[in-house]
Amino acid sequence: MKTKLFALLTSLTTLTTVVAATAPAQAGEIDDLMDAFYQFAPTQDRMKIQSDGVNLKEFDLTGPLTVNQYNANLEAVFLGEAAGSTKNVLDFSVSSGDSNDKWSNIFAYKDDVLDPRTGMGVGSFNKNSNSKPGLNIGSTLSLGEFQAGSTLDFGLTRSDNASFGFSLSSAPGQFKGYTLAGFEDWMIIGLEDNNNTEDSDWDYNDAVFAVKLGTPAASVPEPSMIAALMGVSAAFGISRRKNANKS
């Protein structure tokens, strides 16, 4: 599926994420991220990511991400999935640059997350199962080089259903964003792969990945206060000076 990128409206209902120029994620950092997220990962089918509002905060995404600073190599990290036998494919589109790389089969080991109704395995968020069949938890996807002002749109398609597909620009309600304490420079994104209102479980665990956005990711507001995030670096500087004056 070729997703279409729409211009983002800088209003109180539109989230614009400023992606800072940041070094690529290191292996040790990715391991730590996986371990920290695993505490909140679903343990059975139809269970949402267990956001507690403190250590893991959930918020709505309302459109593609905007890259406002140059980034030499932006990466996505696979954290797991619980989509059963569904053959999901994660794709992305960039307004300036290549959009060819993707995870062609988001299919993790199927015996770690179980369907309580049938006892069958539906997925995994456990990196200790990486020796078993499936896409390894912690696998990275290079999104490439980003120029300032470019936009990043993620989409989900299916390898066995050419008519199925949606993206952040076309169906933002299929996505949820999360920030994790201690990893504020990462944005975690969960997808709901069933857009049928009657049948969907809306658990947003059918494909879960993280993107290292840099320090602005730490300023994602509470769900009731989502607004355009412009001038984030300056705001961080003011906050640090205030804290220094109090100490």
N, C-alpha and C positions, 0 to 999 in steps of 0.2 A: 504494500500500500504506500502510495506517495502522499504524505501528509502535507497540508497547506498551512503556511505560517501567516497568521494575522497579526496586524499591529496591536500592541498592548495599549490599553487605555490607562493612563496614570490617574486613577480615581480610587475611592475608598473600597471599591469592589474588585480591584485588580491588583494582584501581587506581582511586582517586578523584583526579581532577585538580581542584585548586583554581584557578578562573579569577579572576585579579585584575582589578580595574577598570583598564582600559588604554585609551589613545587609539587610534582607528581607524588601520589601516595606511595609510601614505602611498605614493604612486606610486613614488617612488625606492626606498623600502624593499622594495616588492614586486619591483621589477626586480632589486635586489641578491639577494633571496631566490631568485628564479628562476635567476640566474646561478650562485649557490653550489650549489643543488641539482642543476643540470644536469650537474655533474661526476660525480654519482653515479647519474644516470638510466640506465635500461636503453637499450641501443643496438640490441637485437634482441628478437624475440618469445621468450617463455618465459625471459626473463632477469629476475632479481629486481633491485630497487633495490640498488645496490652499497654497502651499509653496511660501513664499515671498523672499526667499534667505537670509533673515536676522534673523527673529525670528523663522522661520521654514525652515530648509535647507533640500533639497532632494539630494540623491546620489544613485548611482547604487550599488547593491550587486552582487558580482561575484562568490560566493561560500559559503559553510557553515562557521559558526563562530567558532573560535578556543578559547578555554578556557585555558589560560596560567597560571592561579593561582587557587588555591583551592577555591571553593565556596560552602558553606554549603547548601544553598537552593536558587536556581535561579527560579524566577517566571516570568510568562507572564501575562499581563493584557489586557483584551478585550476592545477595544475602539469603536468598531462599525462595521457595514457592510452595503453595499447597493447592494446586489446580487439578490434582488427579491426573487423568489421562489426556487432558487438553493439551494440544500441541501449540503452545503460545510462542510467538516470536516478538522480541523487543527490537524496535526500529527507532531511528531518530532522523530528524531533518535539521539542517543548519542553513541559515539564510546566506552565509558566506563560507564556503568550504565544502569538503566531501561529506556525503551522507550514506556511504556504502556499507560501513561496518555495522554489524548487528549480532545479537545472540539469536541464532537461527532455530534453536530448540531449547526453550526454558523448561527443562525437565530434570528436576533433582531426584535423588534417591527417594523411593516412595514408601519407606517403612518407618520413618521417624514421626510423621504427623499422620494420625489415623482418623478415619471417619467413624465416630462412635456408633452410628446406626448400622454399619456393615462390618466394622473391624478392619477394613481394607486401608492400605497405605495411600496417602494422597500427596505427600511431599516431604520436604525436609528443610530445616534451618540450622542443621547441625554439621559443622565443619568436620567432625570426627567421622562422618560417613563418606568422606571424599574418596575413599578407596573403593567405593561401591559404584555401580552404574549411575550415570547422570551427570549433569553439569555441576562442577565442583563449586561448593560454597566458597566465596572469595575470589572467583574468577573475575578478571578485569576486562573491560572493554574500552579501548582507546577511542575517544570521540574526536581526537585530533586537535589541530591548532585553531584558536579562535581569535578573531579580530574584534576590537572594541565596536560595540553596536550591533553585533550579530545576535541572532536569536536561536534558541535551542528548543526543539519540539520533540517530545518522546511520543511514540505510538506503539500500539499492540496489534499484531495481526496473528493469523493462524496458518500454519504450513499446509493444513488439510482443508482450508475453507477460504477460498479467494474472495468471497463476498464479505467476510468479517474484518472489521478493523475500526479503530478509533485513535485519537491522539489528544494531547493536551489542548490543542487549538480547537478541535471539533467536539470533544466530550470531556471537559475538565472534571466533571463529576465522577468519572471513573478512576480518578487519582486522589491520593491523600499524601500530604507531606508530613515529615516528622523531623524534629531536632532532638539529639541525644546529648545529655550532659556529659561533658568531657570531650565531646567531638562536635563542637559547635560550628566548625568549619565544613562540616558535611551536611548535606540534605539527604534524608532517606525518603524514598518514594515507594508507595505501595499502590498496586493496581487491582481493580476489580474487573475480571474478564467477562462477566455476564451482564450485558446492558439491558436485559429483559427485566422490567420492574417487578413482574410477578414472580419470576423464578430466581432472581439474583439473591444471594445471601449478604451482599454488600459487606464482605469481610476484608476487602482490600489486601488479601494475602496471596493472590494468584501469581504475582511476580513482584518481588521486593528487591530494590537495589539502592545504592547510595552514590552520590556524586559529590566530590570534594570541591566546594565552591569558594573556600577561603573564608576569612574572618567575617564578611557580611552575612554569612549564613546564620551567625549567632544572633542576629537582630530580627529574626522572623517573629512577628508580633503574635499575641494571643489570638485565637480564632475570632473573637469579637472585635478585634482591632486591626484586622488585616488591611494594609494600605500599601501604596507604592513606596518602595524603599530607595529613596534617592538621597545622595549625600551621606551614606552610611559611615564612611571613613571619618568624616568630620565629626559626626555624632559620637563616634567611639572616642575621639580625641578629647572632646568636652567631658565625657563621662570619666575618663581617666584622670583629668585634671581636678574634677570635683572630688573624686575619691582621695586624691593626694592631699587636697586641702583639709579633708576631714581627719586624716591620719596624723 
